Amino acid sequence: MLFRSQEKQAFFCGTIREDNGPLFEGFIKKCEEHKLPFLYNTPWQQQLPTSEVRKYVVSSLLPLDIRPSNHLANGYIACRPIKNVSYGALPMTNSKPIYDFFEGECAYAENSADLFDVAMNMQNDPKTKDMILNQMKRVKEHHTYINRVKDIIKAAEM
């Protein structure tokens, strides 16, 4: 079953530190206001196995991806939102380059409190599942390790 029932929780896989913590404050406050638990796994402290991360992403209403200022400044497109989509989860981010990467088919807001609202609205929209399926297909066709290897071979042949 592709779309499982989701628990009323938010999940972030990544590190929340002193330098990027303020980026999460608005989102966490919104979670508290809506009595929605905010769970996260910091790989540097107690890394969950990939299967557990996937379980949390798939079962969470809001599978969060927040990029720090250096990622935003250089247009870095992280693997986390791509993985989240490949698991069948709503892509959600504060990164305009990631939003553009998904051709606007993701929850996006620069401010994490606004991102909470955008993502909740999208999760309540029946059309969102079709959007996720479209992005899953796009990831499968264009953004797998096999695609990367083919790109490297093609570049080496030039």
Buried (B, 14 or more C-beta within 10 A) or exposed (E): EEEEEBBEBBBBBBBBEEEBEEBBEBBBBBBEEEEBEBBBBBEEEEEBEEEEBBBBBBBBBBBBBBBBEEBBEEEEBBEBBBBBBBBBBBBBBBBEBBBEBBEEBBBBBEEBBBBBBBBBEBBEEEEBBEBBBBBBEBBEEEBEEEEEEEEEEEEEEE
